Amino acid sequence: MSALEGKVPPPVLVVLAAATIWLLPRAFEPPGILSQAGLALVVAGLAINGWPKVLFRRAGTSVRPVRPSLASVLVMHGPYRFSRNPMYLGYAVALLGWSAWLAQPWGLVVVAFFVAYITRFQVIPEERHLSCRFRAQYAAYRRAVRRWA
């Protein structure tokens, strides 16, 4: 178990990644269509991220990713039919949109780093916890639904 597992809240990582993308030198001015597509991806990503939070609240379970022990219910409907991590997927889509909006090709490297970091230090520890807490139910879910979709 690493000292970084579950320590940095994912929204903090998203803000840091977005700031990094913003601070990277721009190669060119974004054409209008790229900015519009980027904005659409940001909105879509935030919607993908927000939908599971609504489902968690309705199910009466915790949304706090740094405290997986608070999970009381395994939510497997809505976007969870397609991805085991729609909240993180939504953040990644929003960061891709931010990169497109800024016409920042190096932002793709930042998004890849975000996905790798989240997978290693957030998703894998969460999966370990859910495997212990919900055993057979989570094992069947893992077989049926991809991690990132």
TIRO-2110 file (N, C-alpha, C; in Angstrom, 1 decimal):
// TIRO-2110
0.8, -1.2, 0.0, N, 1, A
0.0, 0.0, 0.0, CA, 1, A
0.9, 1.2, 0.0, C, 1, A
0.6, 2.2, -0.9, N, 2, A
1.4, 3.4, -1.1, CA, 2, A
0.9, 4.5, -0.2, C, 2, A
1.8, 5.4, 0.2, N, 3, A
1.4, 6.5, 1.1, CA, 3, A
0.5, 7.5, 0.3, C, 3, A
0.5, 7.4, -1.0, N, 4, A
-0.4, 8.3, -1.8, CA, 4, A
-1.8, 7.8, -2.1, C, 4, A
-2.0, 6.5, -1.7, N, 5, A
-3.3, 5.9, -2.0, CA, 5, A
-4.4, 6.7, -1.3, C, 5, A
-5.4, 7.2, -2.1, N, 6, A
-6.5, 7.8, -1.5, CA, 6, A
-6.3, 9.1, -0.7, C, 6, A
-5.1, 9.7, -0.8, N, 7, A
-4.8, 10.8, 0.0, CA, 7, A
-5.2, 12.2, -0.6, C, 7, A
-5.1, 12.3, -2.0, N, 8, A
-5.4, 13.6, -2.6, CA, 8, A
-6.8, 13.4, -3.2, C, 8, A
-7.7, 14.3, -2.8, N, 9, A
-9.1, 14.2, -3.4, CA, 9, A
-9.0, 14.4, -4.9, C, 9, A
-9.8, 13.6, -5.6, N, 10, A
-9.8, 13.8, -7.1, CA, 10, A
-10.1, 15.2, -7.6, C, 10, A
-11.1, 15.9, -7.0, N, 11, A
-11.3, 17.3, -7.5, CA, 11, A
-10.0, 18.2, -7.4, C, 11, A
-9.2, 17.9, -6.4, N, 12, A
-8.0, 18.7, -6.3, CA, 12, A
-7.1, 18.4, -7.4, C, 12, A
-7.0, 17.1, -7.8, N, 13, A
-6.2, 16.6, -8.9, CA, 13, A
-6.7, 17.2, -10.2, C, 13, A
-8.0, 17.3, -10.4, N, 14, A
-8.5, 17.9, -11.6, CA, 14, A
-8.2, 19.4, -11.7, C, 14, A
-8.3, 20.1, -10.6, N, 15, A
-7.9, 21.5, -10.6, CA, 15, A
-6.4, 21.7, -10.9, C, 15, A
-5.6, 20.9, -10.3, N, 16, A
-4.1, 20.9, -10.6, CA, 16, A
-3.9, 20.6, -12.1, C, 16, A
-4.5, 19.6, -12.6, N, 17, A
-4.3, 19.2, -14.0, CA, 17, A
-4.8, 20.4, -14.9, C, 17, A
-6.0, 20.9, -14.6, N, 18, A
-6.5, 22.0, -15.5, CA, 18, A
-5.6, 23.2, -15.4, C, 18, A
-5.1, 23.5, -14.2, N, 19, A
-4.1, 24.7, -14.1, CA, 19, A
-2.9, 24.4, -14.9, C, 19, A
-2.4, 23.2, -14.9, N, 20, A
-1.2, 22.8, -15.6, CA, 20, A
-1.4, 23.0, -17.1, C, 20, A
-2.6, 22.6, -17.6, N, 21, A
-2.9, 22.7, -19.0, CA, 21, A
-3.0, 24.2, -19.4, C, 21, A
-3.6, 25.0, -18.5, N, 22, A
-3.7, 26.4, -18.7, CA, 22, A
-2.3, 27.1, -18.8, C, 22, A
-1.4, 26.6, -18.0, N, 23, A
-0.1, 27.3, -17.9, CA, 23, A
0.9, 26.8, -19.0, C, 23, A
0.6, 25.7, -19.7, N, 24, A
1.4, 25.3, -20.8, CA, 24, A
1.4, 26.3, -21.9, C, 24, A
2.6, 26.5, -22.5, N, 25, A
2.6, 27.5, -23.6, CA, 25, A
1.7, 27.0, -24.8, C, 25, A
1.0, 27.9, -25.4, N, 26, A
0.1, 27.6, -26.4, CA, 26, A
0.8, 27.6, -27.8, C, 26, A
0.5, 26.6, -28.6, N, 27, A
1.1, 26.5, -29.9, CA, 27, A
0.4, 27.3, -30.9, C, 27, A
-0.9, 27.5, -30.8, N, 28, A
-1.7, 28.3, -31.8, CA, 28, A
-3.0, 28.8, -31.1, C, 28, A
-3.6, 29.7, -31.7, N, 29, A
-4.9, 30.2, -31.3, CA, 29, A
-6.0, 29.1, -31.7, C, 29, A
-6.9, 28.8, -30.8, N, 30, A
-7.8, 27.8, -31.1, CA, 30, A
-8.9, 28.3, -32.1, C, 30, A
-9.1, 27.5, -33.2, N, 31, A
-10.2, 27.9, -34.1, CA, 31, A
-11.5, 27.7, -33.4, C, 31, A
-12.5, 28.4, -33.9, N, 32, A
-13.8, 28.4, -33.2, CA, 32, A
-14.4, 27.0, -33.0, C, 32, A
-14.3, 26.2, -34.0, N, 33, A
-14.9, 24.8, -33.9, CA, 33, A
-14.2, 24.0, -32.8, C, 33, A
-12.9, 24.2, -32.6, N, 34, A
-12.2, 23.5, -31.6, CA, 34, A
-12.6, 24.0, -30.2, C, 34, A
-12.8, 25.3, -30.1, N, 35, A
-13.2, 25.8, -28.8, CA, 35, A
-14.6, 25.4, -28.5, C, 35, A
-15.5, 25.3, -29.5, N, 36, A
-16.9, 24.9, -29.2, CA, 36, A
-16.9, 23.4, -28.9, C, 36, A
-16.1, 22.6, -29.6, N, 37, A
-16.1, 21.1, -29.2, CA, 37, A
-15.5, 21.0, -27.8, C, 37, A
-14.5, 21.7, -27.5, N, 38, A
-13.9, 21.7, -26.2, CA, 38, A
-14.9, 22.0, -25.1, C, 38, A
-15.6, 23.1, -25.3, N, 39, A
-16.6, 23.5, -24.3, CA, 39, A
-17.7, 22.4, -24.2, C, 39, A
-18.1, 21.8, -25.3, N, 40, A
-19.1, 20.7, -25.2, CA, 40, A
-18.5, 19.5, -24.4, C, 40, A
-17.2, 19.2, -24.6, N, 41, A
-16.6, 18.1, -23.9, CA, 41, A
-16.5, 18.4, -22.4, C, 41, A
-16.2, 19.7, -22.0, N, 42, A
-16.2, 20.1, -20.6, CA, 42, A
-17.5, 19.9, -20.0, C, 42, A
-18.6, 20.4, -20.7, N, 43, A
-19.9, 20.3, -20.1, CA, 43, A
-20.3, 18.8, -20.0, C, 43, A
-20.0, 18.0, -21.1, N, 44, A
-20.4, 16.6, -21.0, CA, 44, A
-19.6, 15.9, -19.9, C, 44, A
-18.3, 16.2, -19.8, N, 45, A
-17.5, 15.5, -18.7, CA, 45, A
-18.1, 15.9, -17.3, C, 45, A
-18.4, 17.1, -17.1, N, 46, A
-19.0, 17.5, -15.8, CA, 46, A
-20.3, 16.8, -15.5, C, 46, A
-21.1, 16.7, -16.6, N, 47, A
-22.4, 15.9, -16.4, CA, 47, A
-22.2, 14.5, -16.1, C, 47, A
-21.2, 13.9, -16.9, N, 48, A
-20.9, 12.5, -16.6, CA, 48, A
-20.4, 12.3, -15.2, C, 48, A
-19.6, 13.3, -14.7, N, 49, A
-19.1, 13.2, -13.3, CA, 49, A
-20.2, 13.5, -12.3, C, 49, A
-21.2, 14.3, -12.6, N, 50, A
-22.2, 14.7, -11.6, CA, 50, A
-23.3, 13.6, -11.5, C, 50, A
-23.7, 12.9, -12.5, N, 51, A
-24.8, 12.0, -12.5, CA, 51, A
-24.6, 10.9, -11.4, C, 51, A
-23.4, 10.3, -11.3, N, 52, A
-23.2, 9.3, -10.3, CA, 52, A
-23.3, 9.8, -8.9, C, 52, A
-23.0, 11.1, -8.7, N, 53, A
-23.1, 11.7, -7.4, CA, 53, A
-24.5, 11.7, -6.9, C, 53, A
-25.4, 12.1, -7.9, N, 54, A
-26.8, 12.1, -7.6, CA, 54, A
-27.3, 10.7, -7.2, C, 54, A
-26.8, 9.7, -8.0, N, 55, A
-27.2, 8.3, -7.7, CA, 55, A
-26.7, 7.8, -6.3, C, 55, A
-25.5, 8.2, -6.0, N, 56, A
-25.0, 7.9, -4.7, CA, 56, A
-25.8, 8.5, -3.5, C, 56, A
-26.2, 9.7, -3.7, N, 57, A
-27.0, 10.4, -2.7, CA, 57, A
-28.4, 9.7, -2.5, C, 57, A
-29.0, 9.4, -3.7, N, 58, A
-30.3, 8.7, -3.7, CA, 58, A
-30.2, 7.3, -3.0, C, 58, A
-29.0, 6.7, -3.2, N, 59, A
-28.8, 5.3, -2.6, CA, 59, A
-28.4, 5.4, -1.1, C, 59, A
-28.1, 6.6, -0.7, N, 60, A
-27.7, 6.8, 0.7, CA, 60, A
-26.3, 6.4, 1.1, C, 60, A
-25.5, 6.4, 0.1, N, 61, A
-24.1, 6.0, 0.3, CA, 61, A
-23.1, 7.2, 0.1, C, 61, A
-21.9, 7.0, 0.5, N, 62, A
-20.9, 8.1, 0.5, CA, 62, A
-20.4, 8.3, -0.9, C, 62, A
-20.1, 9.6, -1.2, N, 63, A
-19.5, 10.0, -2.4, CA, 63, A
-18.0, 10.3, -2.2, C, 63, A
-17.6, 10.2, -1.0, N, 64, A
-16.2, 10.7, -0.7, CA, 64, A
-15.2, 9.6, -1.1, C, 64, A
-14.4, 9.9, -2.1, N, 65, A
-13.4, 9.0, -2.7, CA, 65, A
-12.2, 8.7, -1.7, C, 65, A
-12.0, 9.6, -0.8, N, 66, A
-10.8, 9.4, 0.1, CA, 66, A
-11.3, 8.6, 1.3, C, 66, A
-12.5, 8.3, 1.4, N, 67, A
-13.0, 7.5, 2.5, CA, 67, A
-13.9, 6.3, 2.0, C, 67, A
-13.3, 5.4, 1.2, N, 68, A
-14.1, 4.3, 0.7, CA, 68, A
-14.8, 3.4, 1.7, C, 68, A
-14.3, 3.5, 2.9, N, 69, A
-14.9, 2.7, 4.0, CA, 69, A
-16.4, 3.1, 4.3, C, 69, A
-16.7, 4.3, 3.9, N, 70, A
-18.1, 4.8, 4.1, CA, 70, A
-19.1, 4.3, 3.1, C, 70, A
-18.6, 3.6, 2.1, N, 71, A
-19.6, 3.0, 1.1, CA, 71, A
-20.5, 2.0, 1.8, C, 71, A
-21.8, 2.2, 1.6, N, 72, A
-22.7, 1.3, 2.2, CA, 72, A
-23.5, 0.5, 1.2, C, 72, A
-23.5, 0.9, 0.0, N, 73, A
-24.3, 0.3, -1.1, CA, 73, A
-23.4, 0.3, -2.4, C, 73, A
-23.5, -0.8, -3.1, N, 74, A
-22.8, -0.9, -4.4, CA, 74, A
-23.7, -0.4, -5.5, C, 74, A
-23.5, 0.8, -6.1, N, 75, A
-24.3, 1.4, -7.1, CA, 75, A
-23.9, 0.8, -8.4, C, 75, A
-24.8, 0.1, -9.2, N, 76, A
-24.4, -0.5, -10.4, CA, 76, A
-25.4, -0.1, -11.6, C, 76, A
-26.2, 0.9, -11.4, N, 77, A
-27.1, 1.3, -12.5, CA, 77, A
-26.7, 2.7, -13.0, C, 77, A
-27.4, 3.2, -13.9, N, 78, A
-27.1, 4.5, -14.5, CA, 78, A
-25.8, 4.3, -15.3, C, 78, A
-24.8, 5.3, -15.2, N, 79, A
-23.6, 5.2, -15.9, CA, 79, A
-22.7, 4.0, -15.5, C, 79, A
-23.0, 3.5, -14.3, N, 80, A
-22.2, 2.3, -13.8, CA, 80, A
-22.5, 1.1, -14.6, C, 80, A
-23.4, 1.1, -15.5, N, 81, A
-23.7, -0.1, -16.4, CA, 81, A
-22.6, -0.1, -17.4, C, 81, A
-21.9, 1.0, -17.7, N, 82, A
-20.9, 1.1, -18.8, CA, 82, A
-19.5, 1.3, -18.3, C, 82, A
-19.4, 1.9, -17.1, N, 83, A
-18.0, 2.2, -16.5, CA, 83, A
-18.1, 2.0, -15.0, C, 83, A
-17.0, 1.4, -14.5, N, 84, A
-17.0, 1.3, -13.0, CA, 84, A
-16.5, 2.6, -12.4, C, 84, A
-16.1, 3.5, -13.2, N, 85, A
-15.6, 4.8, -12.7, CA, 85, A
-16.1, 6.0, -13.5, C, 85, A
-17.4, 6.2, -13.6, N, 86, A
-17.9, 7.3, -14.4, CA, 86, A
-17.5, 8.7, -13.8, C, 86, A
-17.3, 8.8, -12.5, N, 87, A
-16.9, 10.1, -12.0, CA, 87, A
-15.6, 10.5, -12.5, C, 87, A
-14.6, 9.5, -12.5, N, 88, A
-13.3, 9.8, -12.9, CA, 88, A
-13.2, 9.9, -14.5, C, 88, A
-14.0, 9.1, -15.1, N, 89, A
-14.2, 9.2, -16.6, CA, 89, A
-14.7, 10.6, -17.0, C, 89, A
-15.6, 11.1, -16.2, N, 90, A
-16.2, 12.5, -16.5, CA, 90, A
-15.1, 13.5, -16.3, C, 90, A
-14.3, 13.4, -15.2, N, 91, A
-13.2, 14.3, -15.0, CA, 91, A
-12.2, 14.3, -16.2, C, 91, A
-11.9, 13.1, -16.7, N, 92, A
-10.9, 13.0, -17.8, CA, 92, A
-11.5, 13.6, -19.1, C, 92, A
-12.8, 13.4, -19.4, N, 93, A
-13.5, 14.0, -20.5, CA, 93, A
-13.4, 15.5, -20.4, C, 93, A
-13.7, 16.0, -19.2, N, 94, A
-13.7, 17.5, -19.0, CA, 94, A
-12.3, 18.0, -19.2, C, 94, A
-11.3, 17.3, -18.8, N, 95, A
-9.9, 17.8, -19.0, CA, 95, A
-9.5, 17.7, -20.5, C, 95, A
-10.0, 16.7, -21.2, N, 96, A
-9.8, 16.7, -22.7, CA, 96, A
-10.5, 17.9, -23.3, C, 96, A
-11.7, 18.2, -22.9, N, 97, A
-12.4, 19.3, -23.4, CA, 97, A
-11.6, 20.6, -23.1, C, 97, A
-11.1, 20.7, -21.9, N, 98, A
-10.3, 21.9, -21.5, CA, 98, A
-9.1, 22.1, -22.4, C, 98, A
-8.4, 20.9, -22.7, N, 99, A
-7.3, 20.9, -23.6, CA, 99, A
-7.7, 21.4, -25.0, C, 99, A
-8.8, 20.9, -25.5, N, 100, A
-9.3, 21.3, -26.8, CA, 100, A
-9.7, 22.7, -26.8, C, 100, A
-10.4, 23.2, -25.8, N, 101, A
-10.8, 24.6, -25.8, CA, 101, A
-9.6, 25.5, -25.8, C, 101, A
-8.5, 25.1, -25.2, N, 102, A
-7.3, 25.9, -25.1, CA, 102, A
-6.4, 25.6, -26.3, C, 102, A
-6.8, 24.7, -27.2, N, 103, A
-6.0, 24.3, -28.3, CA, 103, A
-4.6, 23.9, -27.8, C, 103, A
-4.6, 23.1, -26.8, N, 104, A
-3.3, 22.7, -26.1, CA, 104, A
-3.0, 21.2, -26.3, C, 104, A
-2.3, 20.8, -27.3, N, 105, A
-2.0, 19.4, -27.6, CA, 105, A
-1.3, 18.8, -26.4, C, 105, A
-0.4, 19.5, -25.7, N, 106, A
0.3, 18.9, -24.6, CA, 106, A
-0.6, 18.6, -23.4, C, 106, A
-1.8, 19.1, -23.5, N, 107, A
-2.8, 18.8, -22.5, CA, 107, A
-3.2, 17.3, -22.5, C, 107, A
-3.0, 16.7, -23.6, N, 108, A
-3.3, 15.2, -23.7, CA, 108, A
-2.3, 14.4, -22.8, C, 108, A
-1.1, 14.9, -22.7, N, 109, A
-0.1, 14.3, -21.8, CA, 109, A
-0.6, 14.5, -20.3, C, 109, A
-1.1, 15.6, -20.0, N, 110, A
-1.6, 15.9, -18.6, CA, 110, A
-2.8, 15.0, -18.3, C, 110, A
-3.7, 14.8, -19.3, N, 111, A
-4.9, 14.0, -19.1, CA, 111, A
-4.4, 12.5, -18.9, C, 111, A
-3.5, 12.1, -19.7, N, 112, A
-2.9, 10.7, -19.6, CA, 112, A
-2.3, 10.5, -18.2, C, 112, A
-1.6, 11.5, -17.7, N, 113, A
-1.0, 11.4, -16.4, CA, 113, A
-2.1, 11.4, -15.3, C, 113, A
-3.2, 12.2, -15.5, N, 114, A
-4.3, 12.2, -14.6, CA, 114, A
-4.9, 10.8, -14.5, C, 114, A
-5.2, 10.2, -15.7, N, 115, A
-5.8, 8.9, -15.7, CA, 115, A
-4.9, 7.9, -15.0, C, 115, A
-3.6, 7.9, -15.3, N, 116, A
-2.7, 7.0, -14.7, CA, 116, A
-2.6, 7.1, -13.2, C, 116, A
-2.5, 8.4, -12.7, N, 117, A
-2.5, 8.6, -11.3, CA, 117, A
-3.7, 8.2, -10.6, C, 117, A
-4.9, 8.6, -11.2, N, 118, A
-6.2, 8.2, -10.6, CA, 118, A
-6.3, 6.7, -10.5, C, 118, A
-5.9, 6.0, -11.6, N, 119, A
-6.0, 4.6, -11.6, CA, 119, A
-5.2, 3.9, -10.5, C, 119, A
-3.9, 4.4, -10.4, N, 120, A
-3.0, 3.8, -9.4, CA, 120, A
-3.3, 4.1, -8.0, C, 120, A
-3.6, 5.4, -7.7, N, 121, A
-3.7, 5.8, -6.3, CA, 121, A
-5.1, 6.0, -5.8, C, 121, A
-6.1, 5.9, -6.7, N, 122, A
-7.5, 6.0, -6.3, CA, 122, A
-8.4, 4.8, -6.6, C, 122, A
-8.4, 4.5, -7.9, N, 123, A
-9.2, 3.4, -8.4, CA, 123, A
-8.8, 2.0, -7.8, C, 123, A
-7.6, 1.7, -7.9, N, 124, A
-7.1, 0.4, -7.5, CA, 124, A
-7.4, 0.2, -6.0, C, 124, A
-7.1, 1.2, -5.1, N, 125, A
-7.4, 1.1, -3.7, CA, 125, A
-8.9, 1.0, -3.5, C, 125, A
-9.7, 1.7, -4.2, N, 126, A
-11.2, 1.6, -4.1, CA, 126, A
-11.6, 0.2, -4.4, C, 126, A
-11.1, -0.3, -5.5, N, 127, A
-11.5, -1.6, -5.9, CA, 127, A
-11.1, -2.7, -4.9, C, 127, A
-10.0, -2.5, -4.3, N, 128, A
-9.6, -3.4, -3.2, CA, 128, A
-10.6, -3.4, -2.1, C, 128, A
-11.0, -2.2, -1.7, N, 129, A
-11.9, -2.0, -0.6, CA, 129, A
-13.3, -2.6, -1.0, C, 129, A
-13.8, -2.3, -2.2, N, 130, A
-15.1, -2.8, -2.6, CA, 130, A
-15.1, -4.3, -2.7, C, 130, A
-14.0, -4.9, -3.2, N, 131, A
-13.8, -6.4, -3.3, CA, 131, A
-14.0, -7.0, -1.9, C, 131, A
-13.4, -6.4, -0.9, N, 132, A
-13.5, -6.9, 0.5, CA, 132, A
-14.9, -6.7, 1.0, C, 132, A
-15.5, -5.6, 0.8, N, 133, A
-16.8, -5.2, 1.4, CA, 133, A
-18.0, -5.9, 0.7, C, 133, A
-17.9, -6.0, -0.6, N, 134, A
-19.1, -6.6, -1.4, CA, 134, A
-18.8, -7.9, -2.1, C, 134, A
-17.7, -8.5, -1.8, N, 135, A
-17.2, -9.8, -2.3, CA, 135, A
-17.8, -10.3, -3.6, C, 135, A
-18.7, -11.2, -3.6, N, 136, A
-19.2, -11.8, -4.8, CA, 136, A
-19.9, -10.9, -5.7, C, 136, A
-20.7, -10.0, -5.1, N, 137, A
-21.4, -9.0, -5.9, CA, 137, A
-20.5, -8.1, -6.7, C, 137, A
-19.4, -7.6, -6.1, N, 138, A
-18.4, -6.8, -6.8, CA, 138, A
-17.6, -7.6, -7.8, C, 138, A
-17.3, -8.8, -7.4, N, 139, A
-16.6, -9.7, -8.4, CA, 139, A
-17.4, -9.9, -9.7, C, 139, A
-18.7, -10.1, -9.6, N, 140, A
-19.5, -10.3, -10.7, CA, 140, A
-19.6, -8.9, -11.5, C, 140, A
-19.7, -7.8, -10.8, N, 141, A
-19.8, -6.5, -11.4, CA, 141, A
-18.5, -6.2, -12.2, C, 141, A
-17.3, -6.5, -11.6, N, 142, A
-16.0, -6.3, -12.3, CA, 142, A
-15.9, -7.1, -13.6, C, 142, A
-16.5, -8.3, -13.5, N, 143, A
-16.4, -9.1, -14.8, CA, 143, A
-17.3, -8.6, -15.9, C, 143, A
-18.4, -7.9, -15.5, N, 144, A
-19.4, -7.4, -16.4, CA, 144, A
-19.1, -6.0, -17.0, C, 144, A
-18.4, -5.2, -16.2, N, 145, A
-18.3, -3.8, -16.5, CA, 145, A
-16.8, -3.4, -16.5, C, 145, A
-16.4, -2.7, -17.6, N, 146, A
-15.0, -2.3, -17.7, CA, 146, A
-14.7, -1.2, -16.7, C, 146, A
-13.4, -1.0, -16.4, N, 147, A
-13.0, 0.0, -15.4, CA, 147, A
-13.2, 1.4, -16.0, C, 147, A
-12.8, 1.7, -17.2, N, 148, A
-12.9, 3.1, -17.7, CA, 148, A
-13.9, 3.2, -18.8, C, 148, A
-14.3, 2.1, -19.4, N, 149, A
-15.3, 2.0, -20.6, CA, 149, A
-14.8, 2.8, -21.8, C, 149, A
END
